């Protein structure tokens, strides 16, 4: 499957964008919250995975505001309740940046 043009391509398991820090290969909930900001890194949890939806904000059919509500948080319930199409789920896969792991503290 080819990447939609608004997605940044992956460099191994870590994605980078100019002037954007490297993201870890796995995340705790604390990482998602700490690394997320509304300016250039919009991370969210869906299921047991972490997604960077920064490049998708302006293309989201429901508007970027709904995505921004969940930046740095768990959006699993909201994502599932909407009943997204197969195409939406395929696009989400392109935002994947790593698994969610237990916080060991």
C-alpha positions in Angstrom: 0.0 0.0 0.0 1.5 3.4 -0.9 1.4 6.3 1.5 -1.1 9.0 1.0 0.7 12.2 0.1 0.1 14.0 3.4 1.9 11.3 5.4 5.5 11.5 6.3 7.4 8.4 5.2 8.9 6.2 7.8 12.6 5.9 8.5 12.8 2.4 10.0 10.7 2.3 13.1 11.3 6.0 13.9 9.6 8.8 11.9 11.2 12.2 11.5 10.2 15.5 10.2 12.3 18.6 9.8 12.7 20.3 13.1 10.8 17.6 14.9 12.5 15.3 17.4 12.8 11.6 16.8 10.1 9.6 18.4 10.8 6.4 20.4 10.1 3.0 18.9 7.6 2.3 21.7 5.5 4.5 24.0 4.0 4.6 27.5 0.9 6.7 28.1 3.2 9.2 29.8 5.4 9.4 26.7 2.3 10.1 24.5 1.2 12.9 26.8 4.7 14.4 27.2 5.7 14.3 23.5 2.4 15.6 22.2 1.8 19.3 21.5 -0.6 21.1 19.2 2.1 22.7 17.1 4.0 19.8 15.5 3.5 16.4 17.2 -0.1 15.2 17.6 0.1 11.7 19.1 -2.8 9.7 20.3 -3.5 6.2 21.5 -6.0 3.9 19.7 -6.1 0.4 21.0 -2.6 -0.7 21.9 -0.9 1.5 19.4 0.3 5.1 19.1 -0.4 7.2 16.1 1.0 10.6 14.9 -1.9 12.3 13.2 -0.2 15.6 12.7 -0.1 15.2 8.9 -3.7 14.2 8.7 -5.3 17.1 10.8 -6.4 19.2 7.9 -7.6 16.3 5.8 -9.8 14.7 8.5 -13.4 14.6 7.1 -14.8 15.4 10.6 -12.5 18.4 11.0 -9.2 18.7 12.8 -10.9 19.9 16.0 -12.1 16.3 16.9 -8.6 15.0 16.5 -7.1 17.9 18.5 -9.4 17.0 21.4 -7.5 13.7 21.8 -3.9 14.8 21.3 -1.8 13.2 24.0 -4.6 11.0 25.1 -6.4 7.7 24.5 -8.9 8.0 21.5 -9.8 4.4 21.4 -13.5 4.7 22.5 -14.1 7.7 20.3 -12.6 6.1 17.2 -14.6 2.9 17.7 -17.9 4.6 18.4 -17.8 6.6 15.1 -17.7 3.4 13.0 -14.9 4.3 10.7 -14.7 2.9 7.2 -12.1 0.4 6.0 -10.4 3.3 4.1 -10.2 5.3 7.3 -8.6 2.3 9.1 -6.1 1.9 6.3 -5.2 5.6 6.6 -4.8 5.3 10.3 -2.3 2.5 9.8 -0.1 5.0 7.9 0.0 7.2 11.0 1.3 4.3 13.2 4.5 5.2 15.1 4.8 2.4 17.7 3.2 0.1 20.2 1.8 1.3 23.6 3.6 -0.4 26.4 3.0 -0.5 30.2 4.6 2.2 32.2 7.1 0.5 34.6 7.0 3.2 37.3 
